[in-house]
Protein backbone atom coordinates (compact mmCIF):
# COMPACT_ATOMS: atom_id res chain seq x y z
CA UNK A 1 0.00 0.00 0.00
CA UNK A 2 1.03 3.56 -0.68
CA UNK A 3 -0.69 6.72 0.59
CA UNK A 4 -0.20 10.03 -1.23
CA UNK A 5 -1.76 13.33 -0.21
CA UNK A 6 -2.60 15.73 -3.06
CA UNK A 7 -3.48 19.37 -2.44
CA UNK A 8 -5.34 21.43 -5.04
CA UNK A 9 -3.44 24.53 -6.09
CA UNK A 10 -4.25 27.72 -7.95
CA UNK A 11 -0.55 28.40 -8.60
CA UNK A 12 1.61 25.27 -8.82
CA UNK A 13 4.86 27.19 -9.09
CA UNK A 14 4.19 29.25 -5.95
CA UNK A 15 2.94 26.24 -3.97
CA UNK A 16 5.89 24.11 -5.05
CA UNK A 17 8.34 26.80 -3.96
CA UNK A 18 6.56 27.18 -0.59
CA UNK A 19 7.19 23.52 0.32
CA UNK A 20 10.72 23.50 -1.10
CA UNK A 21 11.75 26.65 0.77
CA UNK A 22 10.03 25.83 4.07
CA UNK A 23 10.55 22.08 4.39
CA UNK A 24 13.31 21.25 1.92
CA UNK A 25 11.13 18.90 -0.12
CA UNK A 26 12.47 17.92 -3.53
CA UNK A 27 10.68 17.76 -6.86
CA UNK A 28 10.07 14.19 -7.98
CA UNK A 29 7.79 15.05 -10.93
CA UNK A 30 6.87 18.42 -12.41
CA UNK A 31 4.34 19.29 -15.12
CA UNK A 32 1.98 22.14 -15.93
CA UNK A 33 -0.90 20.43 -14.08
CA UNK A 34 0.76 18.30 -11.35
CA UNK A 35 3.83 18.44 -9.11
CA UNK A 36 5.01 15.61 -6.91
CA UNK A 37 7.36 16.46 -4.07
CA UNK A 38 9.22 14.08 -1.79
CA UNK A 39 11.39 13.94 1.29
CA UNK A 40 15.03 14.04 0.07
CA UNK A 41 16.27 11.07 2.10
CA UNK A 42 13.06 9.05 1.67
CA UNK A 43 11.51 9.50 -1.79
CA UNK A 44 8.65 7.16 -0.88
CA UNK A 45 7.23 9.94 1.32
CA UNK A 46 5.46 12.04 -1.27
CA UNK A 47 3.26 15.14 -1.38
CA UNK A 48 1.35 16.10 -4.49
CA UNK A 49 0.06 19.42 -5.82
CA UNK A 50 -2.56 19.36 -8.56
CA UNK A 51 -3.94 22.29 -10.53
CA UNK A 52 -7.27 23.06 -8.85
CA UNK A 53 -9.21 23.47 -12.12
CA UNK A 54 -7.77 20.33 -13.75
CA UNK A 55 -10.30 17.89 -15.25
CA UNK A 56 -9.15 15.17 -12.83
CA UNK A 57 -10.47 17.22 -9.90
CA UNK A 58 -14.28 16.96 -9.72
CA UNK A 59 -15.98 20.38 -9.94
CA UNK A 60 -17.41 20.10 -6.41
CA UNK A 61 -13.85 19.79 -5.01
CA UNK A 62 -12.34 22.74 -6.88
CA UNK A 63 -12.55 25.13 -3.92
CA UNK A 64 -10.12 26.12 -1.15
CA UNK A 65 -9.64 23.47 1.54
CA UNK A 66 -11.82 23.53 4.64
CA UNK A 67 -12.15 21.25 7.62
CA UNK A 68 -8.73 19.61 7.19
CA UNK A 69 -5.05 20.28 7.70
CA UNK A 70 -1.78 18.62 6.82
CA UNK A 71 0.84 17.83 9.48
CA UNK A 72 4.57 17.69 8.84
CA UNK A 73 6.65 16.23 11.68
CA UNK A 74 10.15 17.72 11.68
CA UNK A 75 13.17 17.34 13.93
CA UNK A 76 13.25 21.01 15.05
CA UNK A 77 9.97 22.91 14.87
CA UNK A 78 11.54 26.15 16.11
CA UNK A 79 14.08 26.30 13.28
CA UNK A 80 11.30 25.73 10.72
CA UNK A 81 9.27 28.46 12.42
CA UNK A 82 12.24 30.84 12.18
CA UNK A 83 12.51 30.01 8.48
CA UNK A 84 8.76 30.63 7.99
CA UNK A 85 9.06 34.04 9.66
CA UNK A 86 12.13 34.93 7.55
CA UNK A 87 10.18 33.96 4.41
CA UNK A 88 7.27 36.17 5.51
CA UNK A 89 4.79 33.28 5.50
CA UNK A 90 1.34 33.70 7.10
CA UNK A 91 1.64 32.32 10.63
CA UNK A 92 -1.66 31.28 12.24
CA UNK A 93 -0.22 30.17 15.60
CA UNK A 94 3.30 30.60 16.99
CA UNK A 95 5.10 27.52 18.37
CA UNK A 96 3.66 26.17 21.57
CA UNK A 97 3.92 22.97 23.56
CA UNK A 98 0.72 20.94 23.28
CA UNK A 99 -0.73 18.58 25.90
CA UNK A 100 -0.06 15.50 23.75
CA UNK A 101 3.74 15.89 23.74
CA UNK A 102 4.28 17.87 20.54
CA UNK A 103 5.51 21.41 20.01
CA UNK A 104 3.82 22.89 16.96
CA UNK A 105 3.03 25.98 14.96
CA UNK A 106 0.39 26.57 12.32
CA UNK A 107 0.60 28.46 9.07
CA UNK A 108 -1.31 28.78 5.83
CA UNK A 109 0.07 27.59 2.50
CA UNK A 110 -0.42 29.63 -0.70
CA UNK A 111 -3.66 27.79 -1.49
CA UNK A 112 -5.27 28.32 1.90
CA UNK A 113 -4.45 24.91 3.36
CA UNK A 114 -3.77 24.89 7.10
CA UNK A 115 -0.31 23.43 7.71
CA UNK A 116 0.74 22.02 11.10
CA UNK A 117 4.50 21.82 11.67
CA UNK A 118 5.45 19.89 14.82
CA UNK A 119 8.18 18.09 16.72
CA UNK A 120 8.07 15.87 19.79
CA UNK A 121 9.30 17.63 22.94
Secondary structure, 3 states (H helix, E strand, C coil): CCCCEEEEECCHHHHHHHHHHHHCCEEEEECCCEEEEEECCEEEEEEEEEECCCCCCCHHHCCCCCCCEEEEECCCHHHHHHHHHHCCCCEEEEEEECCCCEEEEEEECCCCCEEEEEEEC
